[in-house]
Amino acid sequence: MGVPIRVLVCDDQALIRTGFATIIDAQPDMEVVGECGDGKAAVELAGRLRPDVVVMDVRMPVLDGIKATRLLAGAGVADPVKVLVVTTFNLDEYVYEALRAGASGFLLKDAPAPQLLHGVRTVATGAALLAPEVTRQLVGRYAARIRPADGDPADVPLTPRELEVLRLIADGLSNNEIAATLVISHETVKTYVSRILTKLDLRDRVQAVVYAYRRGLAT
């Protein structure tokens, strides 16, 4: 077994915080290295403990989760930490602000435990994760705020196959689902995704979805 994923859990509700920590710590490939109840403490602990993933609540005292995420993973942060935002509030503005602040994923607290664990593992690998409840319409609605609208779909510097993969990413398909749809291997899909992100200078799949909406490649 490799080195476990180091996780910091931040939530102002002690029962939820303990529940998350218990679920995560029970996994053989994960280790909870710290817990805290506000965003300021999360920033301080993350700087000291250097976790692989911070599981972050949104509404908290002292410093909320969005501001804490911006300090940990926002634009200009020299050594960003991966943040998975988990909240009870499925509000458009929270999702948008969390992603803009630099979060790599967004889940609701009522998600089943396997989905939380999948989220931690996904974010730890450098991929991005949006809960199924976070619809394509929401991403499309806020895409204009994230990247200026310019250019034309025909100007996108991707091959036809890469464009096809990008559209499937925007549809919310996983790598395995894309592989099945296009009848290609999982490794080939990973190669296409990597090329797309590199060519378009995007950080992760979330930004790829936003890009697809901004360029009229997804509806």
Disulfide bonds with the S-S distance in Angstrom:
none
